[in-house]
Amino acid sequence: MVVEEREVAPTLGGSTGALTPSVFPSMLLAAGFGTRLGVLSELRAKALIPMGDAPLLVHLVERLRRAGAGPMVINAHHRADQVRGYAKLLGLEVSEEPSILGTAGGLHKAGAFLGPGDVLVWNGDILADLDASALVQAHGEGLATLAVSATEGQGNVGLDGAGRIVRLRGETVAAGETWRANFLGVHVVGGWLRGRLPETGCLVGDVYLPVLRAGGVLCGYDYRGAWWDLGTAATYLEANLAWLKARGLEAWVAADARVGDGVRLKGAVVGAGAVVNADLDRVVVWPGVRVNEALCGAIAAGVTVRVG
């Protein structure tokens, strides 16, 4: 346990260096192996998988900068060379981890880049239209504020009527649950907690849960928009199809990709330098990949991953 029970009063806020919505430091978590993506994560770091017209990381950085993010750091372990290369192009600082440190350990190690105080943390496989500046403003001076999406199912978060978290990861820590939600993997971690982070460990299991057990208050930010956890092939494909739909497109083909005469594309995203010689229905083709057979519900990444 990182935080001893005697350290946390039930209503403790304790933020030091509270953020302002106009400028805030942020960290993108991208060190993980992306094991749920299977063979796809062997080819690319999970934050760099193609998403619509650009790697996922590009979309995340653009969203954060539009919202006012200042200093921005990304951690790296799996496929660190790939992450390092894109980080340089995007102007990000890189916190490399020779061994996986976990979400809490990763944030602790990146402290030299981020400075003291509160920080916005965003999982590198989460895509959402969440307004990061609104989340920062809602956080105020609390211990931590987690972006959550209400669900009709059990969800992994339970909240009371005031938006305080009373259940997390299957453990009820207080009475009064009135609504259920899922944690997006996007949150503001307060400066008080940052000063107590372990060198290795998980923010949820090794920091948030001990704080809640000790009577500390963590809050939820009610996000009502669409979001995708791109950690599986199925949700990754779903997110690309939603990207097309949002733009009113039947298909998107990169300018230097080639599509054969008479080939029909429906719900297809074709990356830069790809060559398509067969019909595609709900397919993402990664940059530089050649497709010579008709595909339906798949990711063509040099290897073909079929979905559903």
C-alpha positions as CSV (number, residue, x, y, z in Angstrom):
1,M,0.0,0.0,0.0
2,V,1.4,3.4,-1.0
3,V,-0.9,5.5,1.2
4,E,-1.3,4.6,4.8
5,E,-4.8,4.9,6.3
6,R,-3.7,7.5,8.8
7,E,-2.5,9.8,6.0
8,V,-5.9,10.4,4.4
9,A,-8.8,12.2,6.0
10,P,-12.2,11.3,4.5
11,T,-12.7,14.7,2.8
12,L,-9.0,15.4,2.0
13,G,-8.4,17.3,-1.2
14,G,-4.7,18.1,-1.0
15,S,-3.8,19.1,-4.5
16,T,-0.6,21.0,-4.9
17,G,-0.1,22.9,-8.2
18,A,-3.7,22.7,-9.3
19,L,-4.1,22.8,-13.1
20,T,-5.8,25.5,-15.0
21,P,-8.0,24.5,-18.1
22,S,-5.9,26.7,-20.4
23,V,-2.5,25.1,-19.9
24,F,-1.9,21.7,-18.3
25,P,0.8,19.0,-18.4
26,S,-0.2,15.6,-19.7
27,M,1.1,12.1,-19.9
28,L,0.2,9.4,-22.5
29,L,0.7,5.8,-21.3
30,A,2.1,3.8,-24.2
31,A,4.6,1.4,-22.6
32,G,2.4,-1.7,-22.5
33,F,2.7,-4.8,-24.8
34,G,-0.8,-4.5,-26.1
35,T,-1.3,-8.2,-25.7
36,R,-5.1,-8.0,-26.3
37,L,-4.3,-7.0,-29.9
38,G,-2.5,-10.2,-30.5
39,V,-0.3,-10.3,-33.5
40,L,-1.1,-6.6,-34.4
41,S,0.9,-5.5,-31.3
42,E,3.9,-7.5,-32.5
43,L,4.0,-5.2,-35.6
44,R,3.4,-1.8,-34.0
45,A,3.3,-0.2,-30.5
46,K,-0.4,0.0,-29.5
47,A,-0.4,3.8,-29.6
48,L,0.8,3.8,-33.2
49,I,-1.8,1.5,-34.8
50,P,-3.4,3.2,-37.8
51,M,-6.6,5.0,-36.9
52,G,-8.4,6.5,-39.9
53,D,-6.0,8.8,-41.6
54,A,-3.2,8.7,-39.0
55,P,-1.7,6.7,-36.2
56,L,-3.8,6.7,-33.0
57,L,-1.1,8.8,-31.2
58,V,-1.4,11.6,-33.7
59,H,-5.2,11.9,-33.0
60,L,-4.6,11.9,-29.2
61,V,-1.9,14.6,-29.3
62,E,-4.1,16.8,-31.6
63,R,-7.0,16.4,-29.2
64,L,-4.9,17.3,-26.2
65,R,-3.3,20.3,-27.8
66,R,-6.6,21.7,-29.0
67,A,-7.7,21.4,-25.3
68,G,-4.7,23.4,-24.1
69,A,-2.2,20.7,-23.1
70,G,1.2,22.2,-22.4
71,P,4.2,19.9,-21.6
72,M,3.4,16.4,-22.9
73,V,5.2,13.2,-22.1
74,I,4.8,9.6,-23.5
75,N,6.3,6.5,-21.8
76,A,7.8,3.7,-23.9
77,H,8.9,0.1,-23.5
78,H,7.4,-2.2,-26.1
79,R,8.5,-1.1,-29.5
80,A,10.2,1.9,-27.9
81,D,12.1,2.7,-31.1
82,Q,8.8,3.3,-32.9
83,V,7.4,5.4,-30.1
84,R,10.6,7.4,-29.9
85,G,10.5,8.2,-33.6
86,Y,6.9,9.5,-33.6
87,A,7.4,11.3,-30.3
88,K,10.2,13.3,-31.9
89,L,8.0,14.2,-34.9
90,L,5.2,15.3,-32.6
91,G,7.4,17.2,-30.1
92,L,6.8,14.9,-27.1
93,E,9.2,14.1,-24.4
94,V,9.8,10.3,-24.0
95,S,10.2,8.6,-20.7
96,E,11.7,5.2,-21.6
97,E,11.2,2.2,-19.3
98,P,13.8,-0.6,-19.6
99,S,11.3,-2.7,-17.7
100,I,7.6,-2.2,-17.4
101,L,6.8,0.0,-14.3
102,G,3.0,0.0,-14.4
103,T,0.8,3.1,-14.7
104,A,1.8,4.5,-11.3
105,G,5.5,3.7,-11.7
106,G,5.5,5.2,-15.2
107,L,3.9,8.4,-14.0
108,H,6.4,8.5,-11.1
109,K,9.4,8.1,-13.5
110,A,8.1,10.8,-15.9
111,G,8.0,13.4,-13.1
112,A,11.1,15.1,-14.2
113,F,9.5,16.0,-17.5
114,L,6.1,17.0,-16.0
115,G,7.1,19.1,-13.1
116,P,5.2,19.1,-9.8
117,G,1.5,19.3,-9.2
118,D,-1.5,17.8,-11.0
119,V,-1.3,16.1,-14.4
120,L,-3.7,14.7,-16.9
121,V,-3.1,11.0,-17.7
122,W,-4.4,9.4,-20.9
123,N,-4.1,5.7,-21.8
124,G,-2.5,5.4,-25.2
125,D,-5.1,2.9,-26.5
126,I,-8.2,5.1,-25.6
127,L,-9.9,7.2,-28.3
128,A,-12.6,9.7,-27.1
129,D,-13.9,13.1,-28.0
130,L,-13.5,14.0,-24.3
131,D,-12.7,17.7,-23.7
132,A,-9.6,17.4,-21.6
133,S,-9.9,21.1,-20.4
134,A,-13.4,20.4,-19.0
135,L,-12.0,17.4,-17.1
136,V,-9.2,19.5,-15.7
137,Q,-11.7,22.2,-14.7
138,A,-14.0,19.6,-13.0
139,H,-11.0,18.2,-11.1
140,G,-10.3,21.5,-9.2
141,E,-8.1,20.6,-6.3
142,G,-9.1,17.0,-5.6
143,L,-6.9,13.9,-5.1
144,A,-7.9,12.5,-8.5
145,T,-10.8,12.7,-11.0
146,L,-11.5,9.8,-13.3
147,A,-13.4,10.2,-16.6
148,V,-16.2,7.7,-16.5
149,S,-19.0,6.7,-18.9
150,A,-22.4,5.6,-17.4
151,T,-23.5,2.1,-18.2
152,E,-26.6,0.0,-17.7
153,G,-24.4,-2.9,-16.7
154,Q,-22.4,-3.3,-13.6
155,G,-19.4,-1.3,-14.8
156,N,-16.1,-1.1,-13.0
157,V,-16.9,2.0,-11.1
158,G,-19.8,2.9,-8.8
159,L,-20.6,6.5,-7.8
160,D,-22.9,8.2,-5.3
161,G,-25.2,11.1,-6.1
162,A,-22.4,13.7,-5.6
163,G,-20.1,11.9,-8.1
164,R,-17.8,10.4,-5.5
165,I,-16.4,7.0,-6.3
166,V,-17.7,4.3,-3.8
167,R,-16.9,1.2,-5.8
168,L,-13.8,0.5,-7.9
169,R,-12.7,-2.6,-9.7
170,G,-15.2,-4.8,-7.9
171,E,-14.5,-3.5,-4.4
172,T,-17.2,-1.4,-2.6
173,V,-15.4,1.1,-0.3
174,A,-18.4,3.2,0.8
175,A,-22.2,3.1,0.8
176,G,-24.5,5.2,-1.4
177,E,-23.9,3.9,-4.9
178,T,-26.6,5.5,-7.2
179,W,-25.1,5.0,-10.7
180,R,-22.7,2.7,-12.5
181,A,-20.0,3.5,-15.0
182,N,-16.9,2.4,-16.8
183,F,-13.5,4.1,-16.3
184,L,-12.2,5.5,-19.6
185,G,-8.5,5.3,-18.7
186,V,-8.4,9.1,-18.7
187,H,-7.9,11.0,-15.4
188,V,-6.3,13.9,-13.5
189,V,-3.9,12.8,-10.8
190,G,-3.5,15.4,-8.1
191,G,-0.2,16.6,-6.9
192,W,-0.7,15.2,-3.4
193,L,-1.0,11.7,-4.8
194,R,1.8,12.2,-7.3
195,G,4.1,12.9,-4.3
196,R,3.3,9.4,-3.0
197,L,3.5,7.3,-6.1
198,P,5.4,4.0,-6.0
199,E,8.4,3.4,-8.3
200,T,6.4,0.4,-9.7
201,G,2.7,-0.4,-9.6
202,C,-0.8,0.4,-10.9
203,L,-2.6,3.7,-10.3
204,V,-5.9,1.9,-9.7
205,G,-4.8,-1.1,-7.7
206,D,-1.8,0.4,-5.8
207,V,-2.9,4.0,-5.4
208,Y,-6.6,4.7,-5.9
209,L,-8.0,1.7,-4.0
210,P,-5.8,2.2,-0.9
211,V,-6.8,5.9,-0.9
212,L,-10.5,4.9,-1.0
213,R,-10.1,2.3,1.7
214,A,-8.5,5.0,3.9
215,G,-11.5,7.3,3.5
216,G,-10.0,9.5,0.8
217,V,-12.3,11.0,-1.9
218,L,-11.9,10.3,-5.6
219,C,-14.4,11.8,-8.0
220,G,-15.8,10.8,-11.3
221,Y,-16.3,13.1,-14.3
222,D,-19.4,12.1,-16.2
223,Y,-18.5,11.8,-19.9
224,R,-21.5,11.2,-22.2
225,G,-19.8,11.0,-25.6
226,A,-18.6,8.0,-27.6
227,W,-15.3,6.4,-26.7
228,W,-13.3,3.3,-27.8
229,D,-10.8,1.1,-26.1
230,L,-8.7,0.1,-29.0
231,G,-7.1,-2.7,-27.1
232,T,-8.8,-5.5,-29.1
233,A,-9.1,-6.1,-32.8
234,A,-12.9,-5.9,-32.7
235,T,-13.1,-2.5,-31.0
236,Y,-10.2,-1.2,-33.2
237,L,-12.2,-2.1,-36.3
238,E,-15.4,-0.6,-34.8
239,A,-13.5,2.7,-34.1
240,N,-12.3,3.0,-37.7
241,L,-15.9,2.3,-39.0
242,A,-17.2,5.1,-36.6
243,W,-14.4,7.4,-37.9
244,L,-15.7,6.9,-41.5
245,K,-19.3,7.3,-40.5
246,A,-18.6,10.6,-38.6
247,R,-17.2,12.0,-41.9
248,G,-20.0,10.6,-44.1
249,L,-17.5,8.4,-46.0
250,E,-18.1,4.9,-47.4
251,A,-14.4,4.5,-47.6
252,W,-11.1,6.4,-47.2
253,V,-8.1,5.8,-49.4
254,A,-4.7,7.5,-48.8
255,A,-3.6,9.6,-51.6
256,D,-0.7,7.3,-52.6
257,A,-2.6,4.0,-52.1
258,R,-3.7,2.1,-55.2
259,V,-7.1,0.4,-55.7
260,G,-7.7,-1.9,-58.7
261,D,-10.3,-1.1,-61.4
262,G,-13.7,-2.4,-60.4
263,V,-12.8,-3.1,-56.8
264,R,-15.6,-2.3,-54.4
265,L,-14.9,-0.7,-51.0
266,K,-17.5,-0.6,-48.3
267,G,-16.5,0.5,-44.8
268,A,-12.8,0.4,-45.8
269,V,-9.8,2.4,-44.6
270,V,-6.8,2.0,-46.9
271,G,-3.5,3.3,-45.6
272,A,-0.6,5.0,-47.3
273,G,1.2,3.0,-50.0
274,A,-1.3,0.1,-49.7
275,V,-2.4,-1.8,-52.8
276,V,-5.9,-3.3,-53.0
277,N,-6.9,-5.7,-55.7
278,A,-10.1,-7.3,-54.2
279,D,-13.4,-6.2,-52.7
280,L,-13.3,-5.0,-49.1
281,D,-16.2,-4.8,-46.6
282,R,-15.4,-3.4,-43.2
283,V,-11.7,-3.7,-43.4
284,V,-8.7,-1.7,-42.3
285,V,-5.7,-2.0,-44.5
286,W,-2.4,-0.9,-42.9
287,P,0.1,1.3,-44.8
288,G,2.2,-0.5,-47.3
289,V,0.1,-3.7,-47.2
290,R,-1.1,-5.5,-50.4
291,V,-4.5,-7.2,-50.4
292,N,-5.2,-9.7,-53.2
293,E,-8.2,-11.5,-51.7
294,A,-11.7,-10.3,-50.8
295,L,-12.1,-9.6,-47.1
296,C,-15.0,-8.9,-44.8
297,G,-14.6,-7.8,-41.2
298,A,-10.8,-7.8,-41.0
299,I,-7.6,-6.0,-40.4
300,A,-5.0,-6.4,-43.1
301,A,-1.6,-5.7,-41.6
302,G,0.7,-8.0,-43.5
303,V,-1.1,-10.7,-41.6
304,T,-4.8,-10.8,-41.7
305,V,-6.8,-10.7,-38.5
306,R,-10.5,-11.5,-39.0
307,V,-13.0,-10.0,-36.6
308,G,-16.3,-11.7,-35.7
